[in-house]
Amino acid sequence: MTCISPKIKGLFLSIMAGCLIFVSGVSAADAKPVLILGDSLTAGLGVMPEQAYPSLIQKRLEKAGRGAVRIINGGISGSTSAGAYARLKWYLKARPGILILALGANDGLRGLPVREMEKNLDKTIVLAKESDIRVIIAGMQIPPNYGPDYAASFRQVFPDLARRHNIPLIPFLLEGVAGMAGLNQADGIHPNPLGHEIIADQVYPYILESL
């Protein structure tokens, strides 16, 4: 019987383990969390935590055999782009592999300067890329409460950032949901469970593409 040295045996076992990981389709990159940095739309204000779109995306990933990928719901109600950089810096300890940047809605609803919002989001994207995090930016739109010029310049910030940093853009996070009474709560702003289902349907393919 041929004897195998412990060193060779250890090398063989390491190679086999690597093959098993490759075959299963789970890599180190796949296992890194997906951070969704947002406001009340992401936090799921007014619905149960399991009904918010980040939780629904987690369920879709598990159903697709991607359960190793964890979704981090980084939504805080009322937050604006001003806190984006500091919040991402805090989340770096979780070592996210993908960032969905879904902030800006409250900036627009409060009529805050568009250029400041752009600077805040730009700075956050730079930090993410320097930390080897793939970024997806979610576009936002607002009603013309502050005039059509403000609404147009606000809307343009997101595709401009996507082009500047060569990152994927979700054109409008609330596409098909905004303004639809049957998909929103009584306030007409925050999605109900059905609205969150539609948001999850929109965001999920972008995550799959980035994994």
Sine and cosine of phi, psi and omega as CSV:
sin_phi,cos_phi,sin_psi,cos_psi,sin_omega,cos_omega
0.00,0.00,0.75,-0.66,-0.04,-1.00
-0.97,0.22,0.72,-0.69,0.02,-1.00
-1.00,-0.04,0.66,-0.75,0.03,-1.00
-0.92,-0.38,0.80,-0.60,-0.02,-1.00
-0.91,0.42,0.50,-0.87,0.02,-1.00
-0.83,0.56,-0.58,0.82,-0.02,-1.00
-0.91,0.41,-0.71,0.70,0.00,-1.00
-0.93,0.38,-0.64,0.77,0.01,-1.00
-0.88,0.47,-0.66,0.75,0.01,-1.00
-0.90,0.44,-0.65,0.76,0.02,-1.00
-0.90,0.44,-0.67,0.74,0.01,-1.00
-0.87,0.49,-0.70,0.71,-0.02,-1.00
-0.91,0.42,-0.60,0.80,0.02,-1.00
-0.91,0.43,-0.67,0.74,0.02,-1.00
-0.90,0.44,-0.68,0.73,0.01,-1.00
-0.89,0.45,-0.64,0.77,0.01,-1.00
-0.90,0.44,-0.65,0.76,0.03,-1.00
-0.90,0.44,-0.61,0.79,0.04,-1.00
-0.90,0.43,-0.65,0.76,0.00,-1.00
-0.90,0.44,-0.64,0.77,0.03,-1.00
-0.91,0.42,-0.66,0.75,0.01,-1.00
-0.89,0.45,-0.71,0.71,-0.04,-1.00
-0.91,0.41,-0.61,0.79,-0.04,-1.00
-0.96,0.29,-0.21,0.98,0.03,-1.00
0.98,0.19,0.21,0.98,0.01,-1.00
-0.95,-0.30,0.92,-0.39,0.03,-1.00
-0.94,-0.35,0.12,-0.99,0.01,-1.00
-0.88,0.48,-0.60,0.80,0.00,-1.00
-0.91,0.41,-0.64,0.77,0.01,-1.00
-0.87,0.49,-0.59,0.81,-0.11,-0.99
-0.98,0.21,-0.23,0.97,0.02,-1.00
-0.93,0.38,0.60,-0.80,-0.04,-1.00
-0.91,0.42,0.37,-0.93,0.15,-0.99
-0.96,-0.29,0.89,-0.46,0.00,-1.00
-0.99,-0.12,0.82,-0.58,0.11,-0.99
-0.96,-0.29,0.96,-0.29,-0.05,-1.00
-0.99,-0.13,0.94,-0.34,-0.09,-1.00
-0.49,-0.87,-0.31,-0.95,-0.03,-1.00
-0.90,-0.43,-0.56,-0.83,-0.05,-1.00
-0.90,0.43,-0.44,0.90,0.04,-1.00
-0.89,0.45,-0.61,0.79,0.01,-1.00
-0.99,0.13,-0.64,0.77,0.00,-1.00
-0.89,0.46,-0.45,0.89,0.00,-1.00
1.00,0.08,0.66,0.75,0.02,-1.00
-0.83,0.55,0.80,-0.61,0.07,-1.00
1.00,0.02,-0.07,1.00,0.06,-1.00
-0.81,-0.59,0.24,-0.97,0.05,-1.00
-0.93,0.36,0.51,-0.86,-0.02,-1.00
-0.79,0.61,-0.63,0.78,-0.03,-1.00
-0.96,0.28,-0.16,0.99,0.02,-1.00
-1.00,-0.10,-0.20,0.98,0.01,-1.00
-0.95,0.31,0.50,-0.87,-0.14,-0.99
-0.86,0.50,-0.53,0.85,0.08,-1.00
-0.88,0.48,-0.65,0.76,0.02,-1.00
-0.93,0.38,-0.60,0.80,0.02,-1.00
-0.91,0.41,-0.61,0.79,0.06,-1.00
-0.91,0.41,-0.63,0.77,0.05,-1.00
-0.85,0.53,-0.68,0.73,0.01,-1.00
-0.90,0.43,-0.63,0.78,0.03,-1.00
-0.91,0.42,-0.65,0.76,0.03,-1.00
-0.89,0.45,-0.68,0.73,0.01,-1.00
-0.90,0.44,-0.66,0.75,0.01,-1.00
-0.91,0.43,-0.50,0.87,-0.01,-1.00
-1.00,0.03,0.11,0.99,0.00,-1.00
0.98,0.18,0.32,0.95,0.01,-1.00
-0.94,-0.34,0.53,0.85,-0.07,-1.00
-0.88,0.47,-0.29,0.96,0.03,-1.00
-0.94,0.34,-0.32,0.95,0.00,-1.00
-1.00,0.06,0.86,-0.52,-0.04,-1.00
-0.98,-0.20,0.74,-0.67,0.08,-1.00
-1.00,-0.02,0.80,-0.60,0.08,-1.00
-0.98,-0.22,0.89,-0.46,0.04,-1.00
-0.99,0.12,0.98,-0.19,0.01,-1.00
-0.99,-0.17,0.62,0.78,0.01,-1.00
-1.00,-0.02,0.72,-0.70,0.07,-1.00
-0.76,-0.65,0.86,-0.51,-0.02,-1.00
-0.87,0.50,0.69,-0.72,0.05,-1.00
1.00,0.10,-0.07,1.00,-0.08,-1.00
-0.96,0.26,0.49,-0.87,0.04,-1.00
-0.88,-0.48,0.00,-1.00,0.00,-1.00
-0.92,0.40,-0.33,0.94,-0.05,-1.00
-0.87,0.50,-0.51,0.86,-0.03,-1.00
-0.99,-0.11,0.05,1.00,-0.12,-0.99
-0.88,0.48,-0.74,0.67,-0.07,-1.00
-0.88,0.47,-0.77,0.64,-0.03,-1.00
-0.90,0.43,-0.61,0.80,0.00,-1.00
-0.92,0.38,-0.68,0.73,0.04,-1.00
-0.89,0.45,-0.66,0.75,0.01,-1.00
-0.85,0.52,-0.63,0.78,0.02,-1.00
-0.92,0.39,-0.63,0.78,-0.04,-1.00
-0.97,0.24,-0.17,0.98,-0.01,-1.00
-0.86,0.51,-0.45,0.89,0.02,-1.00
-0.91,0.42,-0.35,0.94,0.06,-1.00
-0.99,0.12,-0.11,0.99,0.04,-1.00
0.81,0.59,0.83,0.56,0.04,-1.00
-0.92,0.39,0.54,-0.84,0.05,-1.00
-0.99,-0.13,-0.40,0.92,-0.01,-1.00
-0.70,-0.71,0.66,-0.75,0.10,-0.99
-0.87,-0.49,0.81,-0.59,0.20,-0.98
-0.98,-0.21,0.92,-0.39,-0.05,-1.00
-1.00,-0.06,0.97,-0.26,-0.10,-1.00
-0.85,-0.52,0.83,0.55,-0.01,-1.00
-0.85,-0.53,0.34,-0.94,0.04,-1.00
0.80,-0.60,-0.39,0.92,-0.05,-1.00
-0.86,0.52,-0.68,0.73,-0.02,-1.00
-0.95,0.32,-0.50,0.87,0.11,-0.99
-0.85,0.53,-0.73,0.69,-0.03,-1.00
-0.93,0.36,-0.66,0.75,-0.01,-1.00
-0.91,0.41,-0.44,0.90,0.01,-1.00
-1.00,-0.10,-0.04,1.00,0.02,-1.00
0.94,0.35,0.49,0.87,0.00,-1.00
-0.95,0.30,0.42,-0.91,-0.05,-1.00
-0.83,0.55,0.78,-0.62,-0.04,-1.00
-0.89,0.45,-0.64,0.77,-0.05,-1.00
-0.91,0.42,-0.57,0.82,0.05,-1.00
-0.92,0.40,-0.67,0.75,0.05,-1.00
-0.87,0.49,-0.68,0.73,0.01,-1.00
-0.88,0.47,-0.69,0.73,0.02,-1.00
-0.89,0.45,-0.67,0.74,0.00,-1.00
-0.88,0.47,-0.71,0.70,-0.02,-1.00
-0.94,0.35,-0.64,0.77,0.02,-1.00
-0.86,0.50,-0.73,0.69,-0.01,-1.00
-0.88,0.48,-0.61,0.79,0.00,-1.00
-0.94,0.35,-0.65,0.76,0.03,-1.00
-0.89,0.45,-0.68,0.74,0.02,-1.00
-0.87,0.50,-0.71,0.71,0.03,-1.00
-0.87,0.50,-0.69,0.73,0.00,-1.00
-0.88,0.47,-0.72,0.69,-0.03,-1.00
-0.92,0.40,-0.60,0.80,0.06,-1.00
-0.92,0.40,-0.38,0.92,0.01,-1.00
-0.99,-0.13,0.27,0.96,0.01,-1.00
0.86,0.51,0.63,0.78,0.06,-1.00
-0.95,-0.30,0.77,-0.63,0.07,-1.00
-0.98,0.21,0.72,-0.69,-0.12,-0.99
-0.93,-0.37,0.68,-0.73,0.17,-0.99
-0.84,-0.54,0.80,-0.60,0.00,-1.00
-0.96,-0.26,0.70,-0.71,0.00,-1.00
-0.99,-0.14,0.84,-0.54,0.02,-1.00
-0.94,0.33,0.51,-0.86,0.03,-1.00
-0.79,-0.61,0.44,-0.90,0.11,-0.99
-0.65,-0.76,0.43,-0.90,0.00,-1.00
-0.73,-0.68,0.38,-0.92,0.10,-1.00
-0.91,0.42,0.36,-0.93,-0.05,-1.00
-0.98,0.19,0.66,0.75,-0.01,-1.00
-0.87,0.49,-0.58,0.81,-0.03,-1.00
-0.98,-0.19,0.33,0.94,0.02,-1.00
0.99,-0.17,0.47,-0.88,-0.04,-1.00
-0.90,0.44,-0.53,0.85,-0.01,-1.00
-0.91,0.40,-0.70,0.72,0.03,-1.00
-0.89,0.46,-0.72,0.70,-0.02,-1.00
-0.88,0.48,-0.65,0.76,-0.02,-1.00
-0.93,0.37,-0.70,0.71,0.00,-1.00
-0.92,0.39,-0.57,0.82,0.06,-1.00
-0.88,0.47,-0.76,0.65,-0.03,-1.00
-0.88,0.48,-0.56,0.83,-0.09,-1.00
-0.96,0.28,-0.36,0.93,-0.04,-1.00
-0.83,0.55,-0.66,0.75,-0.14,-0.99
-0.94,0.33,-0.75,0.66,0.09,-1.00
-0.90,0.43,-0.52,0.85,0.04,-1.00
-0.89,0.45,-0.70,0.72,0.02,-1.00
-0.91,0.41,-0.63,0.78,0.01,-1.00
-0.89,0.46,-0.67,0.74,0.02,-1.00
-0.93,0.36,-0.68,0.74,-0.05,-1.00
-0.88,0.48,-0.63,0.77,-0.07,-1.00
-0.97,-0.23,0.03,1.00,0.01,-1.00
0.81,0.58,0.81,0.59,-0.01,-1.00
-0.83,-0.56,0.40,-0.92,0.02,-1.00
-0.91,0.41,0.55,-0.84,0.03,-1.00
-0.85,-0.52,0.83,-0.56,0.24,-0.97
-0.99,0.10,0.94,-0.34,-0.19,-0.98
-0.77,0.63,-0.71,0.71,-0.01,-1.00
-0.45,-0.89,0.91,-0.42,-0.08,-1.00
-0.83,0.55,-0.56,0.83,-0.07,-1.00
-0.98,-0.19,0.40,0.92,0.02,-1.00
-0.83,0.56,0.80,-0.60,0.01,-1.00
0.99,0.17,-0.06,1.00,-0.02,-1.00
-0.90,-0.43,-0.71,0.70,-0.02,-1.00
-0.85,0.53,0.75,-0.66,0.05,-1.00
0.99,0.15,-0.03,1.00,-0.01,-1.00
-0.99,-0.12,0.95,-0.32,-0.10,-0.99
-0.84,0.55,-0.64,0.77,-0.05,-1.00
-0.96,0.29,-0.13,0.99,-0.04,-1.00
-0.91,-0.41,0.05,1.00,-0.02,-1.00
-0.79,-0.61,0.30,-0.95,0.05,-1.00
-0.97,0.23,-0.01,-1.00,-0.09,-1.00
-0.87,0.50,-0.44,0.90,-0.01,-1.00
-0.96,0.27,-0.19,0.98,0.02,-1.00
0.96,0.28,0.10,1.00,-0.04,-1.00
-0.90,-0.44,-0.71,0.71,-0.10,-1.00
-1.00,-0.09,0.76,-0.65,-0.03,-1.00
-0.89,0.45,0.53,-0.85,0.15,-0.99
-1.00,0.01,-0.03,-1.00,-0.03,-1.00
-0.81,0.59,-0.62,0.79,0.03,-1.00
-0.92,0.39,-0.62,0.79,0.05,-1.00
-0.90,0.44,-0.64,0.77,0.03,-1.00
-0.91,0.42,-0.55,0.84,0.07,-1.00
-0.87,0.49,-0.67,0.74,-0.01,-1.00
-0.93,0.36,-0.64,0.77,0.05,-1.00
-0.88,0.47,-0.68,0.73,0.03,-1.00
-0.87,0.49,-0.65,0.76,0.02,-1.00
-0.87,0.49,-0.57,0.82,-0.03,-1.00
-0.98,0.22,-0.65,0.76,-0.11,-0.99
-0.98,0.18,-0.57,0.82,-0.10,-0.99
-0.80,0.60,-0.73,0.68,-0.01,-1.00
-0.87,0.49,-0.54,0.84,0.02,-1.00
-0.92,0.39,-0.59,0.80,0.05,-1.00
-0.92,0.38,-0.72,0.70,0.01,-1.00
-0.86,0.52,-0.67,0.75,-0.02,-1.00
-0.90,0.43,-0.53,0.85,-0.06,-1.00
-1.00,0.05,-0.25,0.97,-0.02,-1.00
-0.94,0.33,0.00,0.00,0.00,0.00
